[in-house]
Amino acid sequence: MKKKFILDGLDCANCAAKMEQAINELDGVRKATVNFMTTKMVIDGEEEKMPTIIAEAERIVKKFEPDTRMKKA
């Protein structure tokens, strides 16, 4: 199951790379990509774990970029 998000306020390419790496390590994630140029994030993961994955992804985004908001694309 794929979920797409806009990372509103993302302004650090290095932070985007760190977010992608951390989200890819979450349980149930098959592949996560964070595109700094388009500010889009795509998470491909197990459907039953998706609510937890999204909550954790939001926490990771806030950790690296406190002013960035995750919005559904």
Predicted model as a PDB file, atoms N, CA, C, CB and O in Angstrom, pLDDT in the B-factor column:
MODEL        1                                                                  
ATOM      1  N   MET A   1       0.838  -1.178   0.000  1.00 96.00           N  
ATOM      2  CA  MET A   1       0.000   0.000   0.000  1.00 96.00           C  
ATOM      3  C   MET A   1       0.886   1.245   0.000  1.00 96.00           C  
ATOM      4  CB  MET A   1      -0.955  -0.004   1.216  1.00 96.00           C  
ATOM      5  O   MET A   1       1.796   1.378   0.818  1.00 96.00           O  
ATOM      6  N   LYS A   2       0.596   2.158  -0.941  1.00 97.00           N  
ATOM      7  CA  LYS A   2       1.388   3.385  -1.032  1.00 97.00           C  
ATOM      8  C   LYS A   2       0.587   4.577  -0.537  1.00 97.00           C  
ATOM      9  CB  LYS A   2       1.853   3.624  -2.473  1.00 97.00           C  
ATOM     10  O   LYS A   2      -0.598   4.720  -0.840  1.00 97.00           O  
ATOM     11  N   LYS A   3       1.251   5.426   0.226  1.00 98.00           N  
ATOM     12  CA  LYS A   3       0.658   6.678   0.700  1.00 98.00           C  
ATOM     13  C   LYS A   3       1.574   7.812   0.265  1.00 98.00           C  
ATOM     14  CB  LYS A   3       0.457   6.673   2.264  1.00 98.00           C  
ATOM     15  O   LYS A   3       2.796   7.708   0.367  1.00 98.00           O  
ATOM     16  N   LYS A   4       0.975   8.896  -0.221  1.00 98.00           N  
ATOM     17  CA  LYS A   4       1.759  10.037  -0.694  1.00 98.00           C  
ATOM     18  C   LYS A   4       1.459  11.253   0.171  1.00 98.00           C  
ATOM     19  CB  LYS A   4       1.457  10.340  -2.184  1.00 98.00           C  
ATOM     20  O   LYS A   4       0.320  11.492   0.574  1.00 98.00           O  
ATOM     21  N   PHE A   5       2.517  12.014   0.443  1.00 98.00           N  
ATOM     22  CA  PHE A   5       2.401  13.203   1.281  1.00 98.00           C  
ATOM     23  C   PHE A   5       3.197  14.360   0.683  1.00 98.00           C  
ATOM     24  CB  PHE A   5       2.885  12.904   2.708  1.00 98.00           C  
ATOM     25  O   PHE A   5       4.163  14.163  -0.053  1.00 98.00           O  
ATOM     26  N   ILE A   6       2.763  15.565   1.021  1.00 98.00           N  
ATOM     27  CA  ILE A   6       3.518  16.778   0.710  1.00 98.00           C  
ATOM     28  C   ILE A   6       4.161  17.205   2.027  1.00 98.00           C  
ATOM     29  CB  ILE A   6       2.591  17.933   0.089  1.00 98.00           C  
ATOM     30  O   ILE A   6       3.492  17.264   3.059  1.00 98.00           O  
ATOM     31  N   LEU A   7       5.447  17.498   1.989  1.00 98.00           N  
ATOM     32  CA  LEU A   7       6.136  17.978   3.186  1.00 98.00           C  
ATOM     33  C   LEU A   7       6.201  19.498   3.102  1.00 98.00           C  
ATOM     34  CB  LEU A   7       7.574  17.350   3.320  1.00 98.00           C  
ATOM     35  O   LEU A   7       7.154  20.065   2.567  1.00 98.00           O  
ATOM     36  N   ASP A   8       5.180  20.141   3.635  1.00 97.00           N  
ATOM     37  CA  ASP A   8       5.036  21.588   3.568  1.00 97.00           C  
ATOM     38  C   ASP A   8       6.041  22.261   4.506  1.00 97.00           C  
ATOM     39  CB  ASP A   8       3.595  22.005   3.927  1.00 97.00           C  
ATOM     40  O   ASP A   8       5.981  22.076   5.721  1.00 97.00           O  
ATOM     41  N   GLY A   9       6.957  23.038   3.943  1.00 97.00           N  
ATOM     42  CA  GLY A   9       7.944  23.740   4.751  1.00 97.00           C  
ATOM     43  C   GLY A   9       9.308  23.072   4.778  1.00 97.00           C  
ATOM     44  O   GLY A   9      10.207  23.533   5.480  1.00 97.00           O  
ATOM     45  N   LEU A  10       9.474  21.996   4.026  1.00 97.00           N  
ATOM     46  CA  LEU A  10      10.771  21.300   3.975  1.00 97.00           C  
ATOM     47  C   LEU A  10      11.792  22.190   3.282  1.00 97.00           C  
ATOM     48  CB  LEU A  10      10.647  19.931   3.235  1.00 97.00           C  
ATOM     49  O   LEU A  10      11.598  22.587   2.134  1.00 97.00           O  
ATOM     50  N   ASP A  11      12.895  22.507   3.988  1.00 95.00           N  
ATOM     51  CA  ASP A  11      13.883  23.406   3.377  1.00 95.00           C  
ATOM     52  C   ASP A  11      15.328  22.961   3.598  1.00 95.00           C  
ATOM     53  CB  ASP A  11      13.706  24.799   3.924  1.00 95.00           C  
ATOM     54  O   ASP A  11      16.252  23.770   3.519  1.00 95.00           O  
ATOM     55  N   CYS A  12      15.516  21.664   3.877  1.00 95.00           N  
ATOM     56  CA  CYS A  12      16.869  21.162   4.125  1.00 95.00           C  
ATOM     57  C   CYS A  12      17.038  19.813   3.420  1.00 95.00           C  
ATOM     58  CB  CYS A  12      17.145  21.027   5.660  1.00 95.00           C  
ATOM     59  O   CYS A  12      16.423  18.818   3.805  1.00 95.00           O  
ATOM     60  N   ALA A  13      17.874  19.796   2.391  1.00 96.00           N  
ATOM     61  CA  ALA A  13      18.079  18.566   1.610  1.00 96.00           C  
ATOM     62  C   ALA A  13      18.686  17.456   2.465  1.00 96.00           C  
ATOM     63  CB  ALA A  13      18.985  18.846   0.402  1.00 96.00           C  
ATOM     64  O   ALA A  13      18.307  16.291   2.340  1.00 96.00           O  
ATOM     65  N   ASN A  14      19.622  17.819   3.328  1.00 97.00           N  
ATOM     66  CA  ASN A  14      20.261  16.834   4.195  1.00 97.00           C  
ATOM     67  C   ASN A  14      19.237  16.225   5.156  1.00 97.00           C  
ATOM     68  CB  ASN A  14      21.422  17.479   4.981  1.00 97.00           C  
ATOM     69  O   ASN A  14      19.259  15.023   5.418  1.00 97.00           O  
ATOM     70  N   CYS A  15      18.341  17.067   5.677  1.00 97.00           N  
ATOM     71  CA  CYS A  15      17.287  16.576   6.581  1.00 97.00           C  
ATOM     72  C   CYS A  15      16.357  15.613   5.845  1.00 97.00           C  
ATOM     73  CB  CYS A  15      16.474  17.758   7.167  1.00 97.00           C  
ATOM     74  O   CYS A  15      15.932  14.600   6.402  1.00 97.00           O  
ATOM     75  N   ALA A  16      16.046  15.936   4.592  1.00 98.00           N  
ATOM     76  CA  ALA A  16      15.183  15.074   3.781  1.00 98.00           C  
ATOM     77  C   ALA A  16      15.811  13.690   3.635  1.00 98.00           C  
ATOM     78  CB  ALA A  16      14.933  15.703   2.387  1.00 98.00           C  
ATOM     79  O   ALA A  16      15.122  12.676   3.747  1.00 98.00           O  
ATOM     80  N   ALA A  17      17.107  13.651   3.387  1.00 98.00           N  
ATOM     81  CA  ALA A  17      17.817  12.371   3.247  1.00 98.00           C  
ATOM     82  C   ALA A  17      17.796  11.589   4.556  1.00 98.00           C  
ATOM     83  CB  ALA A  17      19.274  12.607   2.799  1.00 98.00           C  
ATOM     84  O   ALA A  17      17.630  10.369   4.549  1.00 98.00           O  
ATOM     85  N   LYS A  18      17.963  12.286   5.679  1.00 98.00           N  
ATOM     86  CA  LYS A  18      17.934  11.629   6.991  1.00 98.00           C  
ATOM     87  C   LYS A  18      16.538  11.090   7.297  1.00 98.00           C  
ATOM     88  CB  LYS A  18      18.378  12.608   8.095  1.00 98.00           C  
ATOM     89  O   LYS A  18      16.393  10.004   7.858  1.00 98.00           O  
ATOM     90  N   MET A  19      15.502  11.865   6.922  1.00 98.00           N  
ATOM     91  CA  MET A  19      14.119  11.408   7.119  1.00 98.00           C  
ATOM     92  C   MET A  19      13.880  10.124   6.338  1.00 98.00           C  
ATOM     93  CB  MET A  19      13.108  12.500   6.682  1.00 98.00           C  
ATOM     94  O   MET A  19      13.345   9.150   6.868  1.00 98.00           O  
ATOM     95  N   GLU A  20      14.282  10.135   5.076  1.00 98.00           N  
ATOM     96  CA  GLU A  20      14.085   8.965   4.214  1.00 98.00           C  
ATOM     97  C   GLU A  20      14.752   7.740   4.816  1.00 98.00           C  
ATOM     98  CB  GLU A  20      14.637   9.229   2.804  1.00 98.00           C  
ATOM     99  O   GLU A  20      14.156   6.664   4.869  1.00 98.00           O  
ATOM    100  N   GLN A  21      15.978   7.901   5.264  1.00 98.00           N  
ATOM    101  CA  GLN A  21      16.711   6.770   5.842  1.00 98.00           C  
ATOM    102  C   GLN A  21      16.003   6.247   7.102  1.00 98.00           C  
ATOM    103  CB  GLN A  21      18.163   7.188   6.178  1.00 98.00           C  
ATOM    104  O   GLN A  21      15.843   5.038   7.265  1.00 98.00           O  
ATOM    105  N   ALA A  22      15.585   7.149   7.982  1.00 98.00           N  
ATOM    106  CA  ALA A  22      14.936   6.737   9.238  1.00 98.00           C  
ATOM    107  C   ALA A  22      13.596   6.065   8.974  1.00 98.00           C  
ATOM    108  CB  ALA A  22      14.736   7.948  10.162  1.00 98.00           C  
ATOM    109  O   ALA A  22      13.271   5.066   9.615  1.00 98.00           O  
ATOM    110  N   ILE A  23      12.810   6.600   8.033  1.00 98.00           N  
ATOM    111  CA  ILE A  23      11.493   6.018   7.735  1.00 98.00           C  
ATOM    112  C   ILE A  23      11.651   4.637   7.096  1.00 98.00           C  
ATOM    113  CB  ILE A  23      10.683   6.952   6.798  1.00 98.00           C  
ATOM    114  O   ILE A  23      10.846   3.742   7.352  1.00 98.00           O  
ATOM    115  N   ASN A  24      12.681   4.461   6.270  1.00 98.00           N  
ATOM    116  CA  ASN A  24      12.935   3.151   5.654  1.00 98.00           C  
ATOM    117  C   ASN A  24      13.269   2.080   6.684  1.00 98.00           C  
ATOM    118  CB  ASN A  24      14.070   3.259   4.650  1.00 98.00           C  
ATOM    119  O   ASN A  24      13.119   0.889   6.409  1.00 98.00           O  
ATOM    120  N   GLU A  25      13.721   2.489   7.868  1.00 98.00           N  
ATOM    121  CA  GLU A  25      14.078   1.522   8.921  1.00 98.00           C  
ATOM    122  C   GLU A  25      12.883   1.115   9.774  1.00 98.00           C  
ATOM    123  CB  GLU A  25      15.160   2.103   9.816  1.00 98.00           C  
ATOM    124  O   GLU A  25      12.997   0.206  10.597  1.00 98.00           O  
ATOM    125  N   LEU A  26      11.735   1.774   9.593  1.00 98.00           N  
ATOM    126  CA  LEU A  26      10.553   1.440  10.393  1.00 98.00           C  
ATOM    127  C   LEU A  26      10.007   0.061  10.028  1.00 98.00           C  
ATOM    128  CB  LEU A  26       9.463   2.501  10.199  1.00 98.00           C  
ATOM    129  O   LEU A  26      10.106  -0.381   8.884  1.00 98.00           O  
ATOM    130  N   ASP A  27       9.435  -0.601  11.018  1.00 98.00           N  
ATOM    131  CA  ASP A  27       8.838  -1.915  10.823  1.00 98.00           C  
ATOM    132  C   ASP A  27       7.638  -1.802   9.881  1.00 98.00           C  
ATOM    133  CB  ASP A  27       8.413  -2.532  12.178  1.00 98.00           C  
ATOM    134  O   ASP A  27       6.756  -0.968  10.086  1.00 98.00           O  
ATOM    135  N   GLY A  28       7.615  -2.643   8.855  1.00 98.00           N  
ATOM    136  CA  GLY A  28       6.497  -2.670   7.925  1.00 98.00           C  
ATOM    137  C   GLY A  28       6.692  -1.823   6.678  1.00 98.00           C  
ATOM    138  O   GLY A  28       5.882  -1.895   5.755  1.00 98.00           O  
ATOM    139  N   VAL A  29       7.755  -1.018   6.632  1.00 98.00           N  
ATOM    140  CA  VAL A  29       8.011  -0.170   5.456  1.00 98.00           C  
ATOM    141  C   VAL A  29       8.781  -0.974   4.419  1.00 98.00           C  
ATOM    142  CB  VAL A  29       8.802   1.119   5.848  1.00 98.00           C  
ATOM    143  O   VAL A  29       9.843  -1.524   4.707  1.00 98.00           O  
ATOM    144  N   ARG A  30       8.231  -1.035   3.203  1.00 98.00           N  
ATOM    145  CA  ARG A  30       8.940  -1.691   2.103  1.00 98.00           C  
ATOM    146  C   ARG A  30       9.911  -0.701   1.461  1.00 98.00           C  
ATOM    147  CB  ARG A  30       7.937  -2.241   1.046  1.00 98.00           C  
ATOM    148  O   ARG A  30      11.069  -1.028   1.201  1.00 98.00           O  
ATOM    149  N   LYS A  31       9.415   0.523   1.208  1.00 98.00           N  
ATOM    150  CA  LYS A  31      10.275   1.548   0.610  1.00 98.00           C  
ATOM    151  C   LYS A  31       9.668   2.913   0.888  1.00 98.00           C  
ATOM    152  CB  LYS A  31      10.450   1.319  -0.927  1.00 98.00           C  
ATOM    153  O   LYS A  31       8.464   3.121   0.734  1.00 98.00           O  
ATOM    154  N   ALA A  32      10.518   3.832   1.298  1.00 98.00           N  
ATOM    155  CA  ALA A  32      10.082   5.219   1.500  1.00 98.00           C  
ATOM    156  C   ALA A  32      11.028   6.123   0.721  1.00 98.00           C  
ATOM    157  CB  ALA A  32      10.058   5.606   3.030  1.00 98.00           C  
ATOM    158  O   ALA A  32      12.242   5.920   0.720  1.00 98.00           O  
ATOM    159  N   THR A  33      10.456   7.123   0.060  1.00 98.00           N  
ATOM    160  CA  THR A  33      11.279   8.098  -0.655  1.00 98.00           C  
ATOM    161  C   THR A  33      10.849   9.498  -0.247  1.00 98.00           C  
ATOM    162  CB  THR A  33      11.163   7.912  -2.198  1.00 98.00           C  
ATOM    163  O   THR A  33       9.661   9.783  -0.096  1.00 98.00           O  
ATOM    164  N   VAL A  34      11.843  10.366  -0.070  1.00 98.00           N  
ATOM    165  CA  VAL A  34      11.591  11.773   0.210  1.00 98.00           C  
ATOM    166  C   VAL A  34      12.309  12.560  -0.876  1.00 98.00           C  
ATOM    167  CB  VAL A  34      12.078  12.189   1.660  1.00 98.00           C  
ATOM    168  O   VAL A  34      13.535  12.514  -0.977  1.00 98.00           O  
ATOM    169  N   ASN A  35      11.545  13.280  -1.688  1.00 97.00           N  
ATOM    170  CA  ASN A  35      12.117  14.068  -2.775  1.00 97.00           C  
ATOM    171  C   ASN A  35      12.173  15.522  -2.330  1.00 97.00           C  
ATOM    172  CB  ASN A  35      11.286  13.913  -4.093  1.00 97.00           C  
ATOM    173  O   ASN A  35      11.141  16.182  -2.207  1.00 97.00           O  
ATOM    174  N   PHE A  36      13.379  16.016  -2.091  1.00 97.00           N  
ATOM    175  CA  PHE A  36      13.540  17.387  -1.603  1.00 97.00           C  
ATOM    176  C   PHE A  36      13.072  18.416  -2.624  1.00 97.00           C  
ATOM    177  CB  PHE A  36      14.994  17.648  -1.244  1.00 97.00           C  
ATOM    178  O   PHE A  36      12.474  19.426  -2.254  1.00 97.00           O  
ATOM    179  N   MET A  37      13.338  18.171  -3.905  1.00 96.00           N  
ATOM    180  CA  MET A  37      12.986  19.144  -4.950  1.00 96.00           C  
ATOM    181  C   MET A  37      11.470  19.337  -5.075  1.00 96.00           C  
ATOM    182  CB  MET A  37      13.559  18.695  -6.295  1.00 96.00           C  
ATOM    183  O   MET A  37      11.003  20.459  -5.269  1.00 96.00           O  
ATOM    184  N   THR A  38      10.711  18.258  -4.966  1.00 97.00           N  
ATOM    185  CA  THR A  38       9.251  18.358  -5.109  1.00 97.00           C  
ATOM    186  C   THR A  38       8.551  18.403  -3.745  1.00 97.00           C  
ATOM    187  CB  THR A  38       8.716  17.172  -5.930  1.00 97.00           C  
ATOM    188  O   THR A  38       7.336  18.593  -3.680  1.00 97.00           O  
ATOM    189  N   THR A  39       9.299  18.232  -2.671  1.00 97.00           N  
ATOM    190  CA  THR A  39       8.800  18.134  -1.280  1.00 97.00           C  
ATOM    191  C   THR A  39       7.753  17.032  -1.122  1.00 97.00           C  
ATOM    192  CB  THR A  39       8.198  19.477  -0.837  1.00 97.00           C  
ATOM    193  O   THR A  39       6.841  17.145  -0.303  1.00 97.00           O  
ATOM    194  N   LYS A  40       7.891  15.969  -1.910  1.00 98.00           N  
ATOM    195  CA  LYS A  40       6.954  14.846  -1.820  1.00 98.00           C  
ATOM    196  C   LYS A  40       7.600  13.663  -1.112  1.00 98.00           C  
ATOM    197  CB  LYS A  40       6.474  14.426  -3.220  1.00 98.00           C  
ATOM    198  O   LYS A  40       8.796  13.402  -1.246  1.00 98.00           O  
ATOM    199  N   MET A  41       6.768  12.963  -0.356  1.00 98.00           N  
ATOM    200  CA  MET A  41       7.211  11.744   0.312  1.00 98.00           C  
ATOM    201  C   MET A  41       6.234  10.640  -0.056  1.00 98.00           C  
ATOM    202  CB  MET A  41       7.300  11.933   1.868  1.00 98.00           C  
ATOM    203  O   MET A  41       5.019  10.826  -0.005  1.00 98.00           O  
ATOM    204  N   VAL A  42       6.783   9.485  -0.429  1.00 98.00           N  
ATOM    205  CA  VAL A  42       5.957   8.314  -0.735  1.00 98.00           C  
ATOM    206  C   VAL A  42       6.406   7.195   0.192  1.00 98.00           C  
ATOM    207  CB  VAL A  42       6.077   7.887  -2.256  1.00 98.00           C  
ATOM    208  O   VAL A  42       7.592   6.880   0.291  1.00 98.00           O  
ATOM    209  N   ILE A  43       5.427   6.602   0.870  1.00 98.00           N  
ATOM    210  CA  ILE A  43       5.717   5.477   1.755  1.00 98.00           C  
ATOM    211  C   ILE A  43       4.967   4.262   1.235  1.00 98.00           C  
ATOM    212  CB  ILE A  43       5.320   5.794   3.236  1.00 98.00           C  
ATOM    213  O   ILE A  43       3.744   4.287   1.092  1.00 98.00           O  
ATOM    214  N   ASP A  44       5.709   3.198   0.954  1.00 98.00           N  
ATOM    215  CA  ASP A  44       5.126   1.932   0.537  1.00 98.00           C  
ATOM    216  C   ASP A  44       5.323   0.965   1.707  1.00 98.00           C  
ATOM    217  CB  ASP A  44       5.787   1.386  -0.807  1.00 98.00           C  
ATOM    218  O   ASP A  44       6.452   0.639   2.076  1.00 98.00           O  
ATOM    219  N   GLY A  45       4.212   0.516   2.281  1.00 98.00           N  
ATOM    220  CA  GLY A  45       4.328  -0.357   3.442  1.00 98.00           C  
ATOM    221  C   GLY A  45       3.174  -1.323   3.560  1.00 98.00           C  
ATOM    222  O   GLY A  45       2.248  -1.321   2.749  1.00 98.00           O  
ATOM    223  N   GLU A  46       3.249  -2.148   4.587  1.00 98.00           N  
ATOM    224  CA  GLU A  46       2.204  -3.136   4.844  1.00 98.00           C  
ATOM    225  C   GLU A  46       0.940  -2.414   5.310  1.00 98.00           C  
ATOM    226  CB  GLU A  46       2.671  -4.182   5.905  1.00 98.00           C  
ATOM    227  O   GLU A  46       0.985  -1.574   6.209  1.00 98.00           O  
ATOM    228  N   GLU A  47      -0.180  -2.753   4.688  1.00 97.00           N  
ATOM    229  CA  GLU A  47      -1.440  -2.039   4.931  1.00 97.00           C  
ATOM    230  C   GLU A  47      -1.847  -2.028   6.403  1.00 97.00           C  
ATOM    231  CB  GLU A  47      -2.546  -2.664   4.111  1.00 97.00           C  
ATOM    232  O   GLU A  47      -2.266  -0.994   6.924  1.00 97.00           O  
ATOM    233  N   GLU A  48      -1.726  -3.169   7.072  1.00 98.00           N  
ATOM    234  CA  GLU A  48      -2.175  -3.239   8.467  1.00 98.00           C  
ATOM    235  C   GLU A  48      -1.291  -2.427   9.412  1.00 98.00           C  
ATOM    236  CB  GLU A  48      -2.210  -4.683   8.926  1.00 98.00           C  
ATOM    237  O   GLU A  48      -1.720  -2.077  10.511  1.00 98.00           O  
ATOM    238  N   LYS A  49      -0.075  -2.128   8.999  1.00 98.00           N  
ATOM    239  CA  LYS A  49       0.839  -1.344   9.851  1.00 98.00           C  
ATOM    240  C   LYS A  49       0.871   0.137   9.457  1.00 98.00           C  
ATOM    241  CB  LYS A  49       2.256  -1.925   9.773  1.00 98.00           C  
ATOM    242  O   LYS A  49       1.555   0.933  10.100  1.00 98.00           O  
ATOM    243  N   MET A  50       0.135   0.508   8.404  1.00 98.00           N  
ATOM    244  CA  MET A  50       0.221   1.868   7.873  1.00 98.00           C  
ATOM    245  C   MET A  50      -0.119   2.969   8.887  1.00 98.00           C  
ATOM    246  CB  MET A  50      -0.691   1.992   6.698  1.00 98.00           C  
ATOM    247  O   MET A  50       0.582   3.980   8.917  1.00 98.00           O  
ATOM    248  N   PRO A  51      -1.169   2.821   9.726  1.00 97.00           N  
ATOM    249  CA  PRO A  51      -1.434   3.897  10.703  1.00 97.00           C  
ATOM    250  C   PRO A  51      -0.236   4.163  11.627  1.00 97.00           C  
ATOM    251  CB  PRO A  51      -2.661   3.539  11.551  1.00 97.00           C  
ATOM    252  O   PRO A  51       0.078   5.315  11.928  1.00 97.00           O  
ATOM    253  N   THR A  52       0.423   3.096  12.071  1.00 98.00           N  
ATOM    254  CA  THR A  52       1.601   3.234  12.933  1.00 98.00           C  
ATOM    255  C   THR A  52       2.769   3.827  12.160  1.00 98.00           C  
ATOM    256  CB  THR A  52       1.998   1.875  13.527  1.00 98.00           C  
ATOM    257  O   THR A  52       3.490   4.678  12.680  1.00 98.00           O  
ATOM    258  N   ILE A  53       2.960   3.383  10.921  1.00 98.00           N  
ATOM    259  CA  ILE A  53       4.045   3.885  10.081  1.00 98.00           C  
ATOM    260  C   ILE A  53       3.876   5.391   9.865  1.00 98.00           C  
ATOM    261  CB  ILE A  53       4.078   3.136   8.719  1.00 98.00           C  
ATOM    262  O   ILE A  53       4.843   6.146   9.968  1.00 98.00           O  
ATOM    263  N   ILE A  54       2.649   5.824   9.566  1.00 98.00           N  
ATOM    264  CA  ILE A  54       2.402   7.249   9.313  1.00 98.00           C  
ATOM    265  C   ILE A  54       2.666   8.075  10.574  1.00 98.00           C  
ATOM    266  CB  ILE A  54       0.952   7.468   8.826  1.00 98.00           C  
ATOM    267  O   ILE A  54       3.262   9.150  10.500  1.00 98.00           O  
ATOM    268  N   ALA A  55       2.225   7.578  11.716  1.00 98.00           N  
ATOM    269  CA  ALA A  55       2.455   8.290  12.984  1.00 98.00           C  
ATOM    270  C   ALA A  55       3.953   8.419  13.265  1.00 98.00           C  
ATOM    271  CB  ALA A  55       1.754   7.555  14.157  1.00 98.00           C  
ATOM    272  O   ALA A  55       4.430   9.480  13.665  1.00 98.00           O  
ATOM    273  N   GLU A  56       4.685   7.329  13.050  1.00 98.00           N  
ATOM    274  CA  GLU A  56       6.136   7.353  13.275  1.00 98.00           C  
ATOM    275  C   GLU A  56       6.837   8.261  12.262  1.00 98.00           C  
ATOM    276  CB  GLU A  56       6.714   5.928  13.192  1.00 98.00           C  
ATOM    277  O   GLU A  56       7.773   8.980  12.608  1.00 98.00           O  
ATOM    278  N   ALA A  57       6.379   8.222  11.015  1.00 98.00           N  
ATOM    279  CA  ALA A  57       6.962   9.078   9.974  1.00 98.00           C  
ATOM    280  C   ALA A  57       6.775  10.542  10.344  1.00 98.00           C  
ATOM    281  CB  ALA A  57       6.321   8.786   8.591  1.00 98.00           C  
ATOM    282  O   ALA A  57       7.680  11.355  10.157  1.00 98.00           O  
ATOM    283  N   GLU A  58       5.600  10.878  10.871  1.00 97.00           N  
ATOM    284  CA  GLU A  58       5.330  12.258  11.284  1.00 97.00           C  
ATOM    285  C   GLU A  58       6.280  12.686  12.402  1.00 97.00           C  
ATOM    286  CB  GLU A  58       3.866  12.406  11.745  1.00 97.00           C  
ATOM    287  O   GLU A  58       6.781  13.810  12.413  1.00 97.00           O  
ATOM    288  N   ARG A  59       6.517  11.774  13.336  1.00 98.00           N  
ATOM    289  CA  ARG A  59       7.437  12.054  14.442  1.00 98.00           C  
ATOM    290  C   ARG A  59       8.858  12.280  13.914  1.00 98.00           C  
ATOM    291  CB  ARG A  59       7.422  10.892  15.467  1.00 98.00           C  
ATOM    292  O   ARG A  59       9.564  13.176  14.376  1.00 98.00           O  
ATOM    293  N   ILE A  60       9.266  11.461  12.946  1.00 98.00           N  
ATOM    294  CA  ILE A  60      10.606  11.585  12.351  1.00 98.00           C  
ATOM    295  C   ILE A  60      10.744  12.917  11.607  1.00 98.00           C  
ATOM    296  CB  ILE A  60      10.884  10.404  11.385  1.00 98.00           C  
ATOM    297  O   ILE A  60      11.762  13.599  11.727  1.00 98.00           O  
ATOM    298  N   VAL A  61       9.713  13.280  10.840  1.00 98.00           N  
ATOM    299  CA  VAL A  61       9.735  14.549  10.099  1.00 98.00           C  
ATOM    300  C   VAL A  61       9.902  15.715  11.075  1.00 98.00           C  
ATOM    301  CB  VAL A  61       8.430  14.724   9.259  1.00 98.00           C  
ATOM    302  O   VAL A  61      10.714  16.611  10.843  1.00 98.00           O  
ATOM    303  N   LYS A  62       9.135  15.701  12.166  1.00 97.00           N  
ATOM    304  CA  LYS A  62       9.203  16.777  13.169  1.00 97.00           C  
ATOM    305  C   LYS A  62      10.569  16.816  13.863  1.00 97.00           C  
ATOM    306  CB  LYS A  62       8.091  16.595  14.220  1.00 97.00           C  
ATOM    307  O   LYS A  62      11.054  17.884  14.239  1.00 97.00           O  
ATOM    308  N   LYS A  63      11.175  15.653  14.024  1.00 97.00           N  
ATOM    309  CA  LYS A  63      12.485  15.585  14.681  1.00 97.00           C  
ATOM    310  C   LYS A  63      13.544  16.332  13.865  1.00 97.00           C  
ATOM    311  CB  LYS A  63      12.910  14.113  14.884  1.00 97.00           C  
ATOM    312  O   LYS A  63      14.349  17.080  14.420  1.00 97.00           O  
ATOM    313  N   PHE A  64      13.537  16.125  12.548  1.00 96.00           N  
ATOM    314  CA  PHE A  64      14.547  16.747  11.694  1.00 96.00           C  
ATOM    315  C   PHE A  64      14.158  18.154  11.234  1.00 96.00           C  
ATOM    316  CB  PHE A  64      14.798  15.876  10.489  1.00 96.00           C  
ATOM    317  O   PHE A  64      15.022  19.014  11.066  1.00 96.00           O  
ATOM    318  N   GLU A  65      12.872  18.385  11.033  1.00 96.00           N  
ATOM    319  CA  GLU A  65      12.378  19.686  10.535  1.00 96.00           C  
ATOM    320  C   GLU A  65      11.129  20.052  11.338  1.00 96.00           C  
ATOM    321  CB  GLU A  65      12.058  19.633   8.977  1.00 96.00           C  
ATOM    322  O   GLU A  65      10.013  19.774  10.898  1.00 96.00           O  
ATOM    323  N   PRO A  66      11.299  20.675  12.513  1.00 96.00           N  
ATOM    324  CA  PRO A  66      10.154  20.956  13.396  1.00 96.00           C  
ATOM    325  C   PRO A  66       9.040  21.791  12.756  1.00 96.00           C  
ATOM    326  CB  PRO A  66      10.640  21.664  14.617  1.00 96.00           C  
ATOM    327  O   PRO A  66       7.885  21.670  13.164  1.00 96.00           O  
ATOM    328  N   ASP A  67       9.350  22.624  11.776  1.00 96.00           N  
ATOM    329  CA  ASP A  67       8.339  23.481  11.169  1.00 96.00           C  
ATOM    330  C   ASP A  67       7.667  22.863   9.941  1.00 96.00           C  
ATOM    331  CB  ASP A  67       8.960  24.787  10.788  1.00 96.00           C  
ATOM    332  O   ASP A  67       6.825  23.498   9.305  1.00 96.00           O  
ATOM    333  N   THR A  68       8.038  21.632   9.612  1.00 96.00           N  
ATOM    334  CA  THR A  68       7.475  20.970   8.424  1.00 96.00           C  
ATOM    335  C   THR A  68       6.198  20.232   8.786  1.00 96.00           C  
ATOM    336  CB  THR A  68       8.497  19.990   7.804  1.00 96.00           C  
ATOM    337  O   THR A  68       6.125  19.553   9.810  1.00 96.00           O  
ATOM    338  N   ARG A  69       5.179  20.377   7.919  1.00 96.00           N  
ATOM    339  CA  ARG A  69       3.915  19.684   8.117  1.00 96.00           C  
ATOM    340  C   ARG A  69       3.747  18.624   7.042  1.00 96.00           C  
ATOM    341  CB  ARG A  69       2.731  20.676   8.097  1.00 96.00           C  
ATOM    342  O   ARG A  69       4.063  18.854   5.875  1.00 96.00           O  
ATOM    343  N   MET A  70       3.243  17.452   7.445  1.00 96.00           N  
ATOM    344  CA  MET A  70       2.954  16.360   6.523  1.00 96.00           C  
ATOM    345  C   MET A  70       1.505  16.486   6.092  1.00 96.00           C  
ATOM    346  CB  MET A  70       3.232  14.965   7.175  1.00 96.00           C  
ATOM    347  O   MET A  70       0.604  16.392   6.926  1.00 96.00           O  
ATOM    348  N   LYS A  71       1.262  16.701   4.789  1.00 96.00           N  
ATOM    349  CA  LYS A  71      -0.110  16.788   4.280  1.00 96.00           C  
ATOM    350  C   LYS A  71      -0.324  15.701   3.253  1.00 96.00           C  
ATOM    351  CB  LYS A  71      -0.398  18.182   3.666  1.00 96.00           C  
ATOM    352  O   LYS A  71       0.588  15.374   2.494  1.00 96.00           O  
ATOM    353  N   LYS A  72      -1.532  15.130   3.218  1.00 95.00           N  
ATOM    354  CA  LYS A  72      -1.836  14.109   2.208  1.00 95.00           C  
ATOM    355  C   LYS A  72      -1.774  14.720   0.817  1.00 95.00           C  
ATOM    356  CB  LYS A  72      -3.229  13.481   2.459  1.00 95.00           C  
ATOM    357  O   LYS A  72      -2.288  15.814   0.585  1.00 95.00           O  
ATOM    358  N   ALA A  73      -1.152  14.016  -0.089  1.00 91.00           N  
ATOM    359  CA  ALA A  73      -1.031  14.521  -1.471  1.00 91.00           C  
ATOM    360  C   ALA A  73      -2.201  14.047  -2.314  1.00 91.00           C  
ATOM    361  CB  ALA A  73       0.300  14.063  -2.111  1.00 91.00           C  
ATOM    362  O   ALA A  73      -2.277  14.368  -3.500  1.00 91.00           O  
TER     363      ALA A  73                                                      
ENDMDL                                                                          
END                                                                             
